[in-house]
Amino acid sequence: MTTTTSSRPVGEVLGIPPASHRLRDRSFVLLLAVLTSVALIVLAVLLIDTGIDGIPQLSLSFLTSFPSAFPAKAGIESAITGTLWLMGVVTFVIVPLGVASALYLEEFADGTRWWNRIIEVNIQNLAAVPSIVYGILGLAYIVRGPLSLGRTVLAGGLTLALVVLPVVIITGREALRAVPPSIKEGALALGATRWQAIWRQILPASIPGIATGVILSISRAIGETAPLILVGAATFVAFNPTGLDSPFTALPLQIFSWISQPNDQFRMLAAAAIIVLLVILVILNAVAIRLRNRYQQRW
Amino acid sequence: MATTSATSGAGGPNAESVFGPPRRRIGEKAIAFVLFCAAATSVVITIGIVVSLAGETLTFFTDQAVTVSGFLTGGQWTPLFSDPQFGIRPLVQGTLIISGIALIVAIPLGIGTAAFLSEYASPRVRKAVKPTLELLAGVPTVVFGYFALTYFTPNVLNGLLGLDVAVFNGLAGGIIVGILIVPTIASVAEDAMSAVPQSLREGAYGLGASRRQVTVRVVVPAALSGITAGIVLGASRAVGETMVVLIAAGQVPTTSLNPRNPMETMTAFIGATGKGDVPTGSTGYKAIFAVGFALFLMTLILNTISIRFVRRYRQVYE
């Protein structure tokens, strides 16, 4: 196989790696594939295990009963209605505030000014503040302190809105940036003012992207538990909220409270409630993805 | 008249330079001001966090039972006892051990996933794996807490591996938090690897490098600041993660280094103490703020480092 003209193997001269290298290359790909699959396998096991524990507990009466000291009678009606109320408050706060902030940063802010840079860095930092810190803020300033709203729907919703506001702003900015500058420049060239161009052209074009961001933020807020531990009801809530000033429980809170019970039957109920929570999240995400795929224009 | 299309930036004329500044309308400035106020709310939120945490922390240190040196170095944390001790070391240590375990798990998994997706996976595989990772990132952490306590500890740690761990233990908390932050590290690291210019890879191929050599010796070093940013961001998330450790790691502040035993993190203390109706103004209530302030500072430092690193790789390649 080797010719006598060279003392080195032909493969090396031509740059063909020897068999041992090829073996190393192959095992490297295999290693990467294994590393990639670990997290996915854990997710799969988690879903299967929760399904095995929880599915037998699911029934109509589970969805329409209130929490109870007796596992057989307990359900999640007040948790579901509580979560719906909270999400109403969250949406009401984050849509105007998030969109206005995103518009300011993308369309008005002069990035060289120090105050605009502070706002920008600040939002990046806020996005990574642990959610339980927002819980402390909610406890100190919203539940007690200056606002003193008590452990109510409004206090819980406001706290969750603070947690996800940075996400709404960041995704909103991306949606606005995706609208090509030529759209705005065309409007300006026809004599529109800056605000007219934004209101009539840029904002309508970016609505699908903004809506996707809002839905994803809401789906994050639905699962947030840590801040609600600090601002949520201290005892179990066996009634639906009647208004913004009502005490509440929420799905993740109810799950946490059931997990904390030493009784195994309550843990099964927690699994069932987790399934309901995950189904809600999957639906929301599916809506967000469809929205993105169907309405987002390609320029 | 120039027929150049309006390319913004890069010196080309845009609408503003051709037609003069946009026409002003009454109210235009008012709208800009309202929008500015909305954006400034985020700064107000930060100020609110800092003031609320720092204020109560200051009053916490004026309490007779508390001294600054005892807080920083004391080895006992028993704020709700009749003879309370306020040494934060057990909580910080619990946080560092659990975050350390999490990073040991998440760094190889995250970088491996990023390298696989960026350098090897076909578009079809990528299209399947990325949304699954997003799904993983979207699962509420209370669910992972449930999984760690009811499945991972009894079936994997005690059953499969025979490690003889306690019902509540730091190991399960750390490993599951590690799984939780894999998507964070993987997505930031993959962005950085994808941003490495193709010319660098082709240069290496031209010199006879194999794909593995290109990945390990060219792409990973070139994307190092982005990979670091992802790891630091992951560390920040691990430090701030509450539900998994609150549920699965136990609520026993200890200076023991053994992760098979229960331990308490800073976040778990805040959650466990804040869920009861702690009376406003009590030392236990103030302790929440002191620990919260320490937690906020730790994550703030990590986030700032991470943002720096991201900016660095963006400057180099984009």
Interface residues (C-beta under 8 A of the other chain):
Chain A: G15 P17 H21 R24 D25 F28 V29 L31 L32 A33 V34 L35 T36 V38 A39 L40 V42 L43 V45 L46 D49 T50 D53 P96 L97 A100 S101 L103 Y104 L105 F108 A109 I118 I119 V121 N122 I123 Q124 N125 L126 A128 V129 P130 S131 I132 V133 Y134 G135 I136 L137 L139 A140 Y141 R144 G145 L162 L165 P166 I169 P181 S182 K184 E185 G186 L188 A189 G191 A192 T193 R194 W195 Q196 A197 S219 R220 I222 G223 E224 T225 A226 I229 L230 A234 P252 I255 F256 I259 S260 R267 A270 A271 I274 L277 L278 L281 N285
Chain B: S5 A6 S8 N14 A15 E16 V18 F19 P22 R23 R24 R25 G27 E28 I31 A32 V34 L35 F36 A38 A39 A40 T41 S42 V43 I45 T46 G48 I49 S52 L53 E56 P108 L109 I111 G112 T113 A115 F116 L117 Y120 V129 T132 L133 L135 L136 G138 V139 P140 T141 V142 V143 F144 G145 Y146 F147 L149 T150 Y151 I179 V182 P183 G208 S210 R211 R212 T215 V216 L233 S236 R237 V239 G240 E241 T242 M243 L246 I247 T267 I270 G271 G274 K275 G276 D277 T280 I288 F289 G292 L295 F296 T299 L300 L302 N303 T304 S306 I307
